[in-house]
Amino acid sequence: MKVRYDEEVDAAYIQLSSKRPKGAIEIKQGIVLHVANKRELVGIEILDASERFPIRNLHTLQFLS
């Protein structure tokens, strides 16, 4: 998994797979799921990211069990 933040456009992208997305589904305004097919999620794009959560949280990864 890779996480990128583009400060210029205030967008975060969480890459879950190395596959290329073939489509996108906006599940909520500014939250876009990138899919390789109908059942395979490859990334999550968050627009206006700094308004939704503290950007510094992108650098902290926690695993919950």
Secondary structure, 3 states (H helix, E strand, C coil): CEEEEECCCCEEEEECCCCCCCEEEEEECCEEEEEEECCEEEEEEEECHHHHCCHHHHHCCCCCC
